[in-house]
Amino acid sequence: MTASTLPSPAPASPDARQDATTIGLIGLAHGTSHFHHMLLPPLFPMFIRDFGLSYAQLGLLVTLFFVISGVGQALAGFVVDRFGARPVLFAGLACFVAAGLSASLATGYDGLMLASALAGLGNSPFHPVDFTILNKRVSMARIGHAFSIHGISGNLGWAAAPVFLIGLSSATGSWRVACACAALVSLSVIALLWWQREAIDDHHAAHRAAAAQAPVSEHPMAFLKLPSVWLCFSFFFFTTAALSAIQSFASPALQQLVGLPEAITAFVVTGYMLCGAAGMVIGGFLVQRAERLERLIAAAMTLAAVLLLLASTGWLPPLLCAASVALAGFGTGLAGPSRDMLIKRAAPPGATGRVYGTVYSGLDVGFALAAPVFGWMMDHGHPAGVFAGAALVLMLGVLAASAVGGRVHRQALAA
């Protein structure tokens, strides 16, 4: 087994509409999971007002979400490979319904912790589920675009959450109503996916025939010996530590650093995610053309780091400073499809769920460990540290991506 071993290709499908349906439904599910990443963070100022919480306590809510999601994601990969992705997908969405309802009924910190835990449990299976279904159902001619749409949908989910939650809270005068409506969003997605459940069946007849012809794989844990798996894990850890800083604390940091009102800073995260989505659209085309994917990733993430570092200085006019933070999302988005393609090459036959579960748990670990650190910076009056620290960990991510790309390139030359 080598890091360049490919998983069993999806059965050839001449029907573009079937591929588009599967890609669209999985994109919707992925966007819903990212929406619930942000179930609580946009409402942090209201929790401070109503419950008297500190930023460090709020950061621990984020940590709880991603600890549960990270452990669950690694385990979910084995469940997906054993029992199939579709039933696990519906279980995750049901947890989001419970999380929204729990948040709407919270009377203090304990209630918010319960909501965060349920949302983390719901989030845990989504990457092994999504990539298992995409790899098995979408034809190879369209898999690169499937990865791009998958990443875009996640960013759109992140972008929609602050607008949805803050907008409903302002319109109704209650953040509880906003959380209850978030539960209705997940319930609606469950209904749609159930109606179209055949399009997301990863145990359809064509794949069972292909799997029956596949060679017997090694020990279920053998993929953990692949260095590329752990390099990809570290790449996710560093890049999502930066994302955690922006998602959770960009708004209050900009308020303190340059004096922008909350009415403006609340939408910086939305701008960051929309710029990330635009970067992923371009990245979906570049991934098919770039000879050395790690160089594309390095250039894109270095651009993002420079923009965040510039914002941390406080030298820019307030609105330009906010724009610099939002535009940094373009660089991280541009790297997304290349990242997913590298992971695909690391997955041995029959272990797609396990590999994606393990690698993407680096995302959860990055969020979990970074949130309290950046929350501490805010509590101690260092808003510039949010952006400077995000820039630093992005550059560490560049080093990890370069190591992955170099290993893949050397293996390709030796083949």
N, C-alpha and C positions, 0 to 999 in steps of 0.2 A: 504494500500500500504506500502511496506517495501523496504529497500535498496537492499534486496536480491531478489526482484521480477524479474523474467526473462522476456525478450521480447518474443513475439511469435516465436517459433523455425522455422527455415527454413524448407520448405517441404522436406521430405526425397527424396534424389536423388541418385540412385544407379550408375549414370553415372559419373565417376570420370572426364571424359574429359570435361563434361559440367561445373563442378565445377572449373576445372583448367582454362578453358577459361575465366570464370567470374573473377576469382582471378587474372589472368594475365592482363586482360584489366583494371581492377580497380587499380592494381599495377602500370601499365603504366601511368594512369591518375594521381595517387598520386605522382609518381616520377616526372611527369611534373610540378605539383604544387610546389613541393619542389625545383625543378630546378629554378623556377621563384622567389622563396624566395631569391635566390642568383643572380638575374639578374643584380643588381647594385653593391653589396659589393665587388666582385673580381676586379671591375674596379675603386674602390675608389682612388688608387694612380694616375690614369690617369685623374680622375675628378679634383683632387687637382692640377695636372700639367696644365690642360687646362682651368679650371674655377677658380682657386685660392681659393678653398673651404677649410674650417677647418674640423677636425675630428668631432667636435660637430655638424656642419651642416650636415655632412654625416650621423651621428647618427640619426638626425632628419628625414632623408629619410627612415631609417629603422623603426623609430617610426610611421611615417605616414602610411607605409605599414601595420603595425600590428594593428594600431588603426582602420583603415578601415576594415581590415580582421577580427578583433575581434568582432566589432559591427555587421558586416555583417554575421559572422559565427553564432552568437546567433540567429539572425533573420532568417538566411537561414534554420535552423533546422525546424522552423515552416512552411516555404515554402515547404520544402521537404516532411514533413508529410502531407501537404495539397494537393500538386499538383504532387508529385512524384520526384524521385531523378534524373532520366535520363535527362530531359530537363534542369534542373539546372546545371548538369555537363557540358553540351555543352555550356551553357552561360558563365560559368567560364573559359573554355578553350578559348572562343572567346575574353575574356578580356585580356588573356595572349598575344594573337596575337597583340592586340592594344597596350599593354604595351611595347612589344619589338620594334614595329615600332615607338612609341613615344620616347623611349630612343634613338633610332638611329638618330632621327631628332632633339634631344635636342640641344639648343644653349646656355644653361645656367642652373642655379639652378631651375628656374621655370619649364623647360622642364623635368628635372629629377624628380621633385615633381609630375608632371603629370604621368610619367611612373610608379613611385612608387605607386601612388593612384590606377591606373588601375590594376597593378599587385596585390595589396591588395584586390581589389574588386573581381578579378578573383579567388583569393585564398580562399575567405571567405566560399564558400559552400562545400569545398572538404571533410572535415571530416564527417559532417552529411550525405553527399551524399554517400561517400565510405562505411561507416559502415551500412547505411541503405540497400544498395544493397547487401553487403556481408551477412548481417544477414538474408535477405529475400531470397537470391538465392543460398547460399552455404549450403550444408548439415551439420548438427551438427557434424558429424564425422570428418569434415575437417575444421571447423571454427577456431580452434586454429592455424592451419598452415596458414589459410587465414590471420589472424591477424599478424602473423610473416612475411609473404611475403609483406603485406601492409607496415609494418614498414621498412623492408629492402629496398623496392622500394623508400620510401621517403629518406632514407639515401643515396641511390645510386644517386638520383636526386640532392641532395646537393653536393655529391662528384663529379658529372659530370660537374656541372656548372662552377667551377673555371677552370678546365682543358679546357672545351669548349670555354669559353669566353676569358681567357688569351691566350690560344693557337691560336684562330682565330685572336685576336688582334695583337699578335706577327707576325703571318704569313702574315696578310694583311696590317699591319701597321695602322689599324684603329679599334678602339673600336666600332665605329658606325656599321661597317660591322658585327661585332660579335653580336650586339644587334638585327640587322635585321635578322640574321640567327637564333637567338633564337625564333623570331616570326614564322619562317618557321618550327621550331620544333613543336610548338603548332599546327600549321595548319596541319601538317602531322598526329599528334595524333588525331585531330578532324576527319580527313578522315578515319583513321583506325577504330575508335570507331563507326562512322556512319555505316561503312560497317558491323560491328559485333554488331549492336545496340540491336539485340534480346537478346544477352547474358547479357546485363546490364539493362534489363527491370525489374524494381522493381514492376510493376503492372501486372505481368504475371498471367495467369488464376489460377495456383496452389496457389499463395499467396492470391488472392482475395477470394478464397474459405475458406482459413484458417482465413483470417481477418473477414469474415462474421460470423464465429463461435466464435470469441473472445469476451470476456465480455466487456460491455461498460466501457470505462475508466473514470477517474475522470476529474475534470476541467483541461483544457490544461496547466495551470500553476502549477498544484498540485505537479509536480515533483520537483519544486524549494524548497519544504519543506523538501526534503530528505537531511540530513546532509552529507551523503556520496557524493552527487553531488558536494557540496561546498568544501569538503575535497579534492576530486579529482581535482577540479578547482585550489586549492592552490598548489597541487602537480605539476600541469602543469606550474603554474606561476613560481615557484622556479626553476624547472629544465630547463625551457626554458630561464630564465634569464641567466643561466650559458651558455647555448648553444649560446645565442646572443653574449656573450663576445667572444667565440671562433670563431664563424662564421665571425663576423665583424672586430675583432681586433687582432686575434692571430698572423696573419702574420706581421703587423707592430710592435706589441709588442715584438715578438721574434727578429726582426731586431734591436730594441733599447736595449733589455735586454741582448742578447748574441752575437749580431753582425752578425747574419746569413744574407746572401744576399736574396733579394726578389725571385730570381729564385728557392730557396729552400723553403722559408717560405710560398710561395703562395700555396704550395701543402700540407701544414700541415692540412688545413681544409679537403681536400680530404682524407688524411690519417685518420683523426678523424672519418669521415663518413663511410669509408670502415671498420674500426675497429668496428664501431657501427653496421654495417650490419652483421659482423661476430658474434657479441654478440647477435643479434636478432635471428640468425639461431639457436644458442644454447638455447636461451631463449624460442623459440617456442616449444622445446621439454621439457624443464624444467617446463614450466607452467602447463603441464599436470600431473606432478609428485609432485610438491611442495605442501606440506600441508598448509604452511603459506606463501602466496605470498609476504607479506610485508617484511618478513625476507630475502627473495631472493633479493628483490628490495634494501633493506638497505645495504646488503653486496656488491652488485654490484656498487651502487652509492658511497659508502664509498671508494671503490677502486679507482674510478674515481677521487674523491676529493683529495685523497692522492697524486695521480700522478700529478694533477694540482698544488697542493700546493708545491710539490717538484720542479716543473718547475719554480714556482714564486721566489724561492730562488736565482736562477742564479748560483747555485753551480755546476750544471751539465755541462759537455762539450756541446758546441752548438748543435751538431747533436743529442746527447742523450737527451737534453732538448726538442728539437722538437719532438723526438720520444715519450717522456713521455706525451706530450700534445696529440699526435695522439692516443696513446694507451688508454688514458682516455675515448675515445669514446666507447671502448669495454664494459666498465662498464655501461654506460648509455644505450647502445643498449641491453645489457642483461636484463635490467629491462623493456623494451618496451612491449613485449607480456603480461607479468603479469599485467602491467598497463591497457592495453586494456581489459583484462578479468575482472578486477575489475569494470571498467566502464560498461561493458555489464550487470553485475549483478545489477547495479543501475538503469537500464532503465526499466520503467514500460511498459506494452503492449501498442503499438501504439505511443510511445513517443521516439522512438530510435533517430530520427533526432534531436529532441529538446534537449535530454540529451547530445548527442555527440556534438551538436553545442555549448551548454552552457559550458560544461567541457573543450572542446578544445579551447574555447575563452580565457581560462587561458593561453594557449600557446601564443596567440597574445598579451595579456596584458603583459606577461613576456618579450617578445621581445621589445614591444613598450617602456616600462619604463626602461629597462636595457640598451638599446643602447646609449641614451644620457649620462648616468652615466659613462659607460665604455669609451665613447668618450671623456668625460671630463677628465678622468684619463690619456688618451693618450695625450691630449692637454697640460696637466700640468706635463708631464714627469714622470708618474707613470706606466710604462708598467707592472711591477710586480703585480700591483693591478688588472690587467685584470684576471690573473690566480688565485690569492689568493681570489678575490671576487667571481669568478666562483666556487671555492671549497666551499666557505662559503654557497652560496645559494643552492648548491647541498645537503649539510647537512641539510638545512632547508627543502628541499624536502623529505629527509629521514624521518624527523619527521612527515610530512604530510602523507606520505605513511603508516607509522606505525599506525597513527590514523585511517586511512581508514581500514587497515587490522584488527586492533583490534575490530573495530565496526562490521565488517562483521563476524569475528570469534565469537563474543558474540551473534550475532543474530542467527548464525548457531547452537550454543549450546542451545539457548532458543527455537529453532524451534522443 
